[in-house]
Amino acid sequence: MALPPGISVRPYDTRDRDAVRALCCQTGFLGKPVDPVFEDHELFADYLTSYYTDAEPESSFVLEQDGIVKGYLLGSRKPTRQQFHSFFQNLRLFAIGMWRYPRYNKATREFIQWILRNSWREVPAAPRRTAHFHFNVLPEAQSFAGTHVMMNAYFDYLRNHGEKEVFGQMVTFESRRGTRVLERFGFQVLEKREITKWRDKHPEPVYLTTVIKSLTVTD
């Protein structure tokens, strides 16, 4: 599939770490900057990206526009290692967040309260022994072709290492990554659950959706 002019996809490199972390925060609130709901960029980026950039960087890819990183796909084909890492990292991040909590603004404190009360109830089921990924692309670089090429680069990487399936957990709503869009990439929806935090911040229901794809048939 031909890429739009100026768009390229390549494996993640350690020099991309700062750009990936910044992009994570630029897209963390339904594709927009996370600042209105969570002010601590360091903590937010650590939670969502640090395993992939620091512990398994070989499984990730970036999308560039005119030589600037405008998107990423962070993946893992070592689920047991990732889950082990996340358990201890989450304990560390919880301790840091509680230490900083009194200095956070109201929106950030409310976000943390929702995490503690409800977030664990709103995570859909997912296979525990399967390769996985998540991705984000800035609006100015979004295109079906660019995302397709980035995903296929990751899927080929997984196939070369003998993986048979891959899943992702994505924030979805019908005007952004709706079910029909995911099906165009060859995914099947396993389960989705509404993220109640966004009910008063977005005009349509927002879900965390688990999707899965067989890697035994190429696109």
Backbone as CSV, one residue per row, in Angstrom:
resi,resn,N_x,N_y,N_z,CA_x,CA_y,CA_z,C_x,C_y,C_z
1,MET,0.846,-1.194,0.000,0.000,0.000,0.000,0.882,1.245,0.000
2,ALA,0.591,2.163,-0.919,1.405,3.371,-1.040,1.145,4.323,0.123
3,LEU,2.233,4.870,0.646,2.127,5.824,1.740,1.899,7.234,1.201
4,PRO,1.203,8.078,1.954,1.054,9.480,1.544,2.424,10.153,1.472
5,PRO,2.562,11.217,0.695,3.850,11.926,0.592,4.358,12.382,1.960
6,GLY,5.651,12.149,2.195,6.269,12.585,3.437,6.127,11.631,4.602
7,ILE,5.318,10.567,4.449,5.076,9.605,5.524,5.986,8.396,5.358
8,SER,6.603,7.954,6.450,7.411,6.740,6.440,7.226,6.004,7.760
9,VAL,7.488,4.710,7.736,7.366,3.854,8.915,8.670,3.111,9.093
10,ARG,9.147,3.035,10.320,10.404,2.332,10.601,10.373,1.764,12.021
11,PRO,11.302,0.842,12.343,11.385,0.338,13.715,11.724,1.457,14.699
12,TYR,11.214,1.310,15.920,11.539,2.243,17.002,13.032,2.220,17.285
13,ASP,13.577,3.391,17.610,14.978,3.531,18.012,15.016,4.266,19.348
14,THR,16.049,4.022,20.127,16.113,4.651,21.452,16.074,6.181,21.367
15,ARG,16.492,6.757,20.263,16.446,8.217,20.122,15.015,8.736,20.027
16,ASP,14.055,7.824,19.808,12.654,8.216,19.674,11.932,8.304,21.015
17,ARG,12.606,7.959,22.110,11.907,7.823,23.391,11.184,9.099,23.798
18,ASP,11.859,10.217,23.775,11.232,11.471,24.206,10.043,11.823,23.307
19,ALA,10.182,11.603,22.008,9.092,11.917,21.083,7.879,11.036,21.340
20,VAL,8.112,9.749,21.613,7.008,8.833,21.901,6.290,9.235,23.187
21,ARG,7.047,9.588,24.210,6.435,9.989,25.471,5.620,11.278,25.294
22,ALA,6.148,12.219,24.540,5.414,13.465,24.307,4.147,13.195,23.508
23,LEU,4.248,12.345,22.501,3.090,12.032,21.670,2.015,11.314,22.480
24,CYS,2.426,10.458,23.386,1.485,9.778,24.277,0.632,10.797,25.030
25,CYS,1.259,11.845,25.532,0.533,12.874,26.286,-0.270,13.792,25.371
26,GLN,0.176,13.955,24.129,-0.553,14.784,23.175,-1.839,14.123,22.689
27,THR,-1.948,12.799,22.854,-3.113,12.064,22.363,-3.870,11.350,23.477
28,GLY,-3.523,11.619,24.738,-4.016,10.816,25.852,-5.450,11.043,26.252
29,PHE,-6.084,12.108,25.779,-7.477,12.408,26.113,-8.308,12.299,24.844
30,LEU,-8.678,11.064,24.492,-9.499,10.795,23.310,-8.875,11.389,22.050
31,GLY,-7.565,11.207,21.924,-6.842,11.695,20.762,-6.369,13.126,20.872
32,LYS,-6.640,13.766,22.006,-6.232,15.148,22.247,-5.294,15.200,23.443
33,PRO,-4.662,16.351,23.729,-3.757,16.446,24.871,-4.433,16.051,26.173
34,VAL,-3.692,15.364,27.020,-4.242,14.822,28.253,-4.380,15.868,29.356
35,ASP,-3.800,17.044,29.176,-3.730,18.063,30.233,-5.056,18.388,30.919
36,PRO,-6.197,18.469,30.198,-7.435,18.822,30.893,-7.892,17.808,31.931
37,VAL,-7.391,16.561,31.842,-7.836,15.543,32.790,-6.708,14.994,33.668
38,PHE,-5.453,15.168,33.230,-4.329,14.636,34.016,-3.087,15.450,33.707
39,GLU,-2.553,16.117,34.696,-1.477,17.083,34.468,-0.071,16.502,34.520
40,ASP,0.111,15.314,35.088,1.445,14.762,35.320,1.899,13.957,34.105
41,HIS,2.544,14.627,33.159,2.979,13.974,31.929,3.976,12.850,32.207
42,GLU,4.862,13.046,33.146,5.869,12.027,33.441,5.209,10.726,33.879
43,LEU,4.264,10.812,34.791,3.586,9.620,35.295,2.747,8.969,34.203
44,PHE,2.057,9.793,33.432,1.192,9.277,32.373,2.013,8.522,31.329
45,ALA,3.110,9.107,30.892,3.956,8.456,29.889,4.639,7.221,30.439
46,ASP,5.064,7.260,31.693,5.658,6.078,32.308,4.690,4.903,32.278
47,TYR,3.440,5.173,32.638,2.440,4.106,32.719,2.173,3.476,31.353
48,LEU,2.059,4.304,30.324,1.633,3.806,29.022,2.768,3.389,28.089
49,THR,3.985,3.891,28.309,5.029,3.647,27.308,6.315,3.025,27.829
50,SER,6.626,3.152,29.102,7.996,2.855,29.535,8.383,1.391,29.375
51,TYR,7.438,0.451,29.566,7.812,-0.942,29.343,8.294,-1.125,27.909
52,TYR,7.534,-0.601,26.960,7.805,-0.830,25.545,9.091,-0.138,25.091
53,THR,9.330,1.064,25.563,10.528,1.785,25.138,11.775,1.335,25.872
54,ASP,11.625,0.844,27.103,12.793,0.540,27.930,13.092,-0.948,28.059
55,ALA,12.063,-1.800,28.053,12.269,-3.225,28.296,12.156,-4.086,27.044
56,GLU,11.367,-3.636,26.047,11.202,-4.429,24.831,11.127,-3.513,23.602
57,PRO,12.120,-2.676,23.408,12.046,-1.685,22.327,12.043,-2.295,20.932
58,GLU,12.543,-3.513,20.800,12.625,-4.137,19.478,11.254,-4.481,18.893
59,SER,10.209,-4.402,19.716,8.869,-4.782,19.253,7.991,-3.587,18.909
60,SER,8.573,-2.415,18.713,7.783,-1.210,18.450,8.205,-0.532,17.151
61,PHE,7.309,0.307,16.632,7.529,1.009,15.365,7.055,2.454,15.497
62,VAL,7.616,3.318,14.669,7.179,4.714,14.645,6.800,5.115,13.231
63,LEU,5.915,6.091,13.158,5.508,6.697,11.892,6.042,8.117,11.875
64,GLU,6.758,8.457,10.809,7.322,9.795,10.666,6.618,10.556,9.555
65,GLN,6.498,11.851,9.749,6.037,12.754,8.701,7.121,13.803,8.492
66,ASP,7.721,13.801,7.312,8.826,14.713,7.007,9.939,14.620,8.053
67,GLY,10.227,13.383,8.472,11.324,13.135,9.401,11.014,13.363,10.862
68,ILE,9.768,13.714,11.191,9.378,13.964,12.582,8.415,12.864,13.030
69,VAL,8.645,12.294,14.218,7.793,11.226,14.726,6.404,11.790,15.014
70,LYS,5.412,11.241,14.307,4.035,11.687,14.482,3.105,10.552,14.910
71,GLY,3.656,9.362,15.053,2.842,8.228,15.480,3.717,7.099,15.968
72,TYR,3.118,6.191,16.703,3.862,5.022,17.192,2.933,3.831,17.323
73,LEU,3.532,2.663,17.251,2.905,1.401,17.624,3.831,0.741,18.614
74,LEU,3.358,0.595,19.852,4.145,-0.030,20.907,3.621,-1.439,21.127
75,GLY,4.501,-2.417,20.953,4.071,-3.804,21.011,4.913,-4.656,21.935
76,SER,4.393,-5.846,22.207,5.124,-6.821,23.016,4.742,-8.222,22.560
77,ARG,5.743,-9.058,22.380,5.500,-10.476,22.119,5.931,-11.324,23.313
78,LYS,6.146,-10.675,24.458,6.573,-11.362,25.680,5.583,-11.022,26.797
79,PRO,4.344,-11.537,26.723,3.299,-11.107,27.654,3.607,-11.383,29.115
80,THR,4.234,-12.503,29.419,4.535,-12.797,30.821,5.518,-11.778,31.380
81,ARG,6.539,-11.465,30.615,7.513,-10.454,31.040,6.841,-9.092,31.195
82,GLN,5.964,-8.742,30.257,5.289,-7.450,30.331,4.383,-7.366,31.554
83,GLN,3.649,-8.421,31.850,2.751,-8.420,32.996,3.530,-8.352,34.308
84,PHE,4.640,-9.059,34.370,5.490,-9.021,35.565,6.034,-7.608,35.765
85,HIS,6.540,-7.021,34.692,7.077,-5.666,34.752,5.997,-4.677,35.192
86,SER,4.795,-4.795,34.614,3.725,-3.851,34.912,3.270,-3.931,36.357
87,PHE,3.265,-5.118,36.927,2.840,-5.271,38.321,3.706,-4.408,39.238
88,PHE,5.014,-4.526,39.103,5.908,-3.771,39.990,5.966,-2.297,39.600
89,GLN,5.864,-2.016,38.309,5.860,-0.613,37.918,4.616,0.100,38.436
90,ASN,3.472,-0.563,38.394,2.248,0.067,38.874,2.324,0.377,40.363
91,LEU,2.969,-0.489,41.117,3.169,-0.199,42.536,4.022,1.056,42.713
92,ARG,5.071,1.167,41.913,5.942,2.340,42.003,5.201,3.612,41.596
93,LEU,4.447,3.531,40.500,3.726,4.710,40.030,2.617,5.113,41.000
94,PHE,1.985,4.131,41.639,0.967,4.445,42.645,1.581,5.218,43.805
95,ALA,2.747,4.762,44.260,3.406,5.443,45.376,3.783,6.878,44.992
96,ILE,4.300,7.060,43.767,4.663,8.404,43.316,3.416,9.281,43.218
97,GLY,2.344,8.728,42.645,1.115,9.493,42.487,0.525,9.922,43.812
98,MET,0.560,9.041,44.798,0.031,9.394,46.120,0.894,10.470,46.797
99,TRP,2.194,10.410,46.569,3.089,11.425,47.134,2.801,12.799,46.521
100,ARG,2.524,12.820,45.226,2.269,14.083,44.532,0.808,14.539,44.630
101,TYR,-0.073,13.663,45.062,-1.513,13.921,45.030,-1.922,15.272,45.619
102,PRO,-1.419,15.663,46.788,-1.858,16.944,47.357,-1.528,18.151,46.477
103,ARG,-0.553,18.028,45.589,-0.152,19.155,44.750,-0.857,19.168,43.394
104,TYR,-1.600,18.113,43.080,-2.293,18.045,41.804,-3.513,18.957,41.791
105,ASN,-3.923,19.370,40.575,-5.138,20.165,40.462,-6.380,19.278,40.602
106,LYS,-7.546,19.904,40.602,-8.791,19.184,40.849,-9.046,18.105,39.811
107,ALA,-8.848,18.423,38.532,-9.114,17.453,37.471,-8.241,16.209,37.619
108,THR,-6.970,16.407,37.948,-6.065,15.269,38.119,-6.467,14.431,39.320
109,ARG,-6.839,15.076,40.413,-7.278,14.323,41.590,-8.539,13.512,41.282
110,GLU,-9.456,14.092,40.520,-10.668,13.361,40.148,-10.345,12.177,39.255
111,PHE,-9.359,12.336,38.370,-8.953,11.240,37.506,-8.378,10.093,38.340
112,ILE,-7.545,10.415,39.294,-6.959,9.393,40.166,-8.045,8.698,40.974
113,GLN,-9.007,9.455,41.455,-10.112,8.860,42.220,-10.908,7.887,41.356
114,TRP,-11.133,8.259,40.089,-11.839,7.344,39.193,-11.012,6.077,38.955
115,ILE,-9.699,6.219,38.782,-8.845,5.046,38.596,-8.986,4.085,39.775
116,LEU,-8.944,4.623,40.981,-8.999,3.777,42.173,-10.372,3.142,42.371
117,ARG,-11.435,3.879,42.010,-12.789,3.386,42.250,-13.310,2.490,41.132
118,ASN,-13.069,2.889,39.887,-13.808,2.283,38.780,-12.988,1.666,37.666
119,SER,-11.767,2.151,37.423,-11.065,1.752,36.198,-10.892,0.241,36.098
120,TRP,-10.601,-0.416,37.199,-10.370,-1.854,37.172,-11.646,-2.627,36.786
121,ARG,-12.828,-2.022,37.018,-14.082,-2.667,36.644,-14.365,-2.545,35.143
122,GLU,-13.679,-1.620,34.485,-14.013,-1.267,33.112,-12.979,-1.755,32.103
123,VAL,-12.163,-2.701,32.507,-11.164,-3.284,31.598,-11.748,-4.554,30.990
124,PRO,-11.916,-4.614,29.676,-12.467,-5.819,29.049,-11.487,-6.980,29.104
125,ALA,-12.024,-8.168,28.958,-11.198,-9.373,28.964,-10.204,-9.337,27.806
126,ALA,-9.054,-9.998,28.030,-8.014,-10.071,26.996,-7.223,-11.354,27.189
127,PRO,-6.730,-11.951,26.102,-5.889,-13.152,26.237,-4.593,-12.813,26.949
128,ARG,-4.155,-13.670,27.836,-2.996,-13.360,28.673,-1.687,-13.878,28.102
129,ARG,-1.711,-14.734,27.120,-0.482,-15.327,26.599,-0.308,-15.014,25.113
130,THR,-0.767,-13.833,24.719,-0.763,-13.461,23.316,-0.050,-12.128,23.137
131,ALA,0.670,-11.986,22.036,1.310,-10.710,21.712,0.256,-9.611,21.635
132,HIS,0.666,-8.381,21.953,-0.304,-7.291,21.944,0.369,-5.989,21.511
133,PHE,-0.460,-4.941,21.369,0.060,-3.635,20.955,-0.972,-2.565,21.268
134,HIS,-0.511,-1.308,21.235,-1.412,-0.161,21.130,-0.712,0.898,20.286
135,PHE,-1.496,1.800,19.715,-0.889,2.787,18.824,-1.600,4.121,18.948
136,ASN,-0.881,5.167,18.553,-1.428,6.518,18.487,-0.754,7.263,17.340
137,VAL,-1.517,8.093,16.671,-1.005,8.924,15.581,-1.600,10.313,15.730
138,LEU,-0.774,11.341,15.609,-1.276,12.701,15.684,-2.229,12.991,14.526
139,PRO,-3.218,13.858,14.743,-4.243,14.090,13.711,-3.681,14.471,12.351
140,GLU,-2.627,15.295,12.324,-2.116,15.769,11.037,-1.425,14.678,10.223
141,ALA,-1.130,13.535,10.857,-0.453,12.444,10.152,-1.339,11.216,9.995
142,GLN,-2.594,11.323,10.390,-3.475,10.167,10.328,-3.907,9.878,8.902
143,SER,-3.813,8.618,8.543,-4.319,8.128,7.264,-4.463,6.624,7.379
144,PHE,-5.416,6.077,6.636,-5.582,4.624,6.652,-4.311,3.934,6.175
145,ALA,-3.701,4.479,5.113,-2.514,3.841,4.538,-1.355,3.826,5.521
146,GLY,-1.087,4.964,6.186,0.022,5.025,7.126,-0.161,4.073,8.281
147,THR,-1.378,4.057,8.864,-1.654,3.153,9.977,-1.569,1.704,9.527
148,HIS,-2.059,1.406,8.332,-2.034,0.046,7.799,-0.602,-0.441,7.638
149,VAL,0.262,0.402,7.088,1.659,0.010,6.890,2.351,-0.209,8.229
150,MET,2.101,0.659,9.203,2.715,0.512,10.516,2.258,-0.782,11.191
151,MET,0.964,-1.065,11.116,0.460,-2.310,11.697,1.054,-3.517,10.995
152,ASN,1.089,-3.486,9.678,1.613,-4.639,8.949,3.096,-4.867,9.219
153,ALA,3.850,-3.789,9.454,5.260,-3.958,9.822,5.360,-4.733,11.133
154,TYR,4.488,-4.396,12.090,4.483,-5.112,13.371,4.001,-6.549,13.197
155,PHE,2.955,-6.739,12.417,2.439,-8.094,12.219,3.476,-8.986,11.533
156,ASP,4.198,-8.453,10.555,5.255,-9.233,9.902,6.360,-9.581,10.896
157,TYR,6.700,-8.628,11.755,7.696,-8.878,12.800,7.244,-10.044,13.683
158,LEU,5.968,-10.031,14.078,5.456,-11.110,14.927,5.472,-12.448,14.193
159,ARG,5.059,-12.446,12.940,5.067,-13.695,12.166,6.482,-14.256,12.064
160,ASN,7.453,-13.384,11.868,8.840,-13.834,11.764,9.346,-14.464,13.055
161,HIS,8.669,-14.160,14.174,9.035,-14.768,15.453,8.067,-15.871,15.874
162,GLY,7.242,-16.313,14.932,6.407,-17.478,15.178,5.096,-17.203,15.895
163,GLU,4.696,-15.954,16.033,3.434,-15.649,16.717,2.261,-15.940,15.782
164,LYS,1.163,-16.419,16.375,-0.012,-16.810,15.596,-1.167,-15.819,15.714
165,GLU,-1.208,-15.061,16.798,-2.288,-14.109,17.023,-1.731,-12.840,17.662
166,VAL,-2.503,-11.774,17.591,-2.139,-10.536,18.256,-3.428,-9.854,18.700
167,PHE,-3.382,-9.199,19.861,-4.556,-8.454,20.295,-4.154,-7.037,20.670
168,GLY,-5.140,-6.186,20.699,-4.949,-4.816,21.143,-6.113,-4.396,22.011
169,GLN,-5.874,-3.427,22.891,-6.951,-2.796,23.657,-6.935,-1.316,23.306
170,MET,-8.015,-0.849,22.715,-8.062,0.490,22.154,-9.269,1.247,22.680
171,VAL,-9.069,2.542,22.863,-10.188,3.425,23.163,-10.942,3.655,21.859
172,THR,-12.231,3.352,21.861,-13.022,3.439,20.638,-14.323,4.189,20.880
173,PHE,-14.764,4.870,19.847,-16.134,5.356,19.728,-16.403,5.482,18.244
174,GLU,-17.648,5.613,17.847,-17.995,5.435,16.441,-17.328,6.440,15.519
175,SER,-17.001,7.632,16.009,-16.333,8.604,15.158,-14.813,8.496,15.230
176,ARG,-14.284,7.554,16.011,-12.837,7.332,16.105,-12.593,5.870,16.427
177,ARG,-12.013,5.129,15.493,-11.733,3.711,15.679,-13.001,2.929,16.026
178,GLY,-14.066,3.176,15.308,-15.273,2.389,15.505,-15.056,0.954,15.059
179,THR,-16.025,0.098,15.371,-15.901,-1.327,15.082,-15.647,-1.589,13.605
180,ARG,-16.349,-0.856,12.736,-16.169,-1.093,11.300,-14.769,-0.742,10.833
181,VAL,-14.179,0.296,11.434,-12.805,0.654,11.078,-11.852,-0.463,11.480
182,LEU,-12.029,-1.005,12.677,-11.154,-2.081,13.144,-11.286,-3.317,12.260
183,GLU,-12.491,-3.606,11.797,-12.686,-4.760,10.937,-11.943,-4.607,9.610
184,ARG,-11.741,-3.368,9.169,-10.975,-3.153,7.928,-9.529,-3.597,8.089
185,PHE,-9.034,-3.601,9.321,-7.673,-4.065,9.588,-7.634,-5.562,9.905
186,GLY,-8.763,-6.243,9.798,-8.791,-7.682,10.012,-9.000,-8.115,11.454
187,PHE,-9.477,-7.216,12.309,-9.688,-7.551,13.719,-11.106,-8.036,13.980
188,GLN,-11.229,-8.856,15.003,-12.526,-9.220,15.556,-12.608,-8.672,16.970
189,VAL,-13.768,-8.148,17.342,-13.968,-7.611,18.689,-14.247,-8.753,19.655
190,LEU,-13.448,-8.839,20.717,-13.674,-9.829,21.765,-14.634,-9.307,22.828
191,GLU,-14.390,-8.081,23.284,-15.242,-7.496,24.320,-14.969,-6.000,24.382
192,LYS,-15.977,-5.232,24.750,-15.767,-3.809,24.989,-16.578,-3.391,26.210
193,ARG,-16.015,-2.428,26.935,-16.680,-1.904,28.125,-16.597,-0.385,28.105
194,GLU,-17.664,0.231,28.526,-17.702,1.682,28.527,-16.759,2.249,29.577
195,ILE,-16.051,3.316,29.196,-15.218,4.067,30.133,-16.087,5.184,30.709
196,THR,-16.558,4.994,31.921,-17.531,5.925,32.502,-16.934,7.303,32.765
197,LYS,-15.622,7.392,32.870,-14.971,8.671,33.130,-15.328,9.711,32.074
198,TRP,-15.596,9.267,30.841,-15.795,10.214,29.747,-17.258,10.571,29.516
199,ARG,-18.173,10.095,30.350,-19.595,10.341,30.110,-19.943,11.830,30.087
200,ASP,-19.299,12.615,30.930,-19.608,14.043,30.971,-18.630,14.875,30.152
201,LYS,-17.782,14.198,29.376,-16.760,14.909,28.604,-16.829,14.639,27.118
202,HIS,-17.726,13.733,26.703,-17.806,13.387,25.291,-19.259,13.086,24.937
203,PRO,-19.717,13.511,23.754,-21.133,13.384,23.420,-21.619,11.980,23.105
204,GLU,-20.729,11.026,22.910,-21.128,9.657,22.621,-20.385,8.697,23.543
205,PRO,-20.916,7.482,23.765,-20.236,6.532,24.648,-18.827,6.216,24.158
206,VAL,-17.909,6.104,25.108,-16.512,5.779,24.825,-16.211,4.431,25.459
207,TYR,-15.546,3.569,24.726,-15.298,2.207,25.191,-13.805,1.879,25.182
208,LEU,-13.420,0.967,26.054,-12.150,0.264,25.915,-12.493,-1.071,25.285
209,THR,-11.908,-1.324,24.129,-12.298,-2.470,23.304,-11.109,-3.398,23.097
210,THR,-11.320,-4.681,23.358,-10.310,-5.694,23.060,-10.588,-6.284,21.691
211,VAL,-9.594,-6.225,20.819,-9.720,-6.800,19.473,-8.592,-7.801,19.260
212,ILE,-8.836,-8.785,18.431,-7.856,-9.832,18.185,-7.796,-10.139,16.688
213,LYS,-6.618,-10.546,16.242,-6.396,-10.825,14.818,-5.535,-12.067,14.665
214,SER,-5.923,-12.926,13.748,-5.086,-14.071,13.389,-3.958,-13.605,12.493
215,LEU,-2.754,-14.113,12.743,-1.597,-13.764,11.929,-1.265,-14.838,10.901
216,THR,-2.111,-15.863,10.823,-1.829,-16.954,9.893,-2.284,-16.639,8.487
217,VAL,-3.084,-15.552,8.345,-3.531,-15.112,7.019,-3.056,-13.670,6.837
218,THR,-2.271,-13.399,5.813,-1.783,-12.043,5.568,-2.852,-11.211,4.903
219,ASP,-2.760,-9.866,5.097,-3.727,-8.953,4.495,-3.407,-8.718,3.024
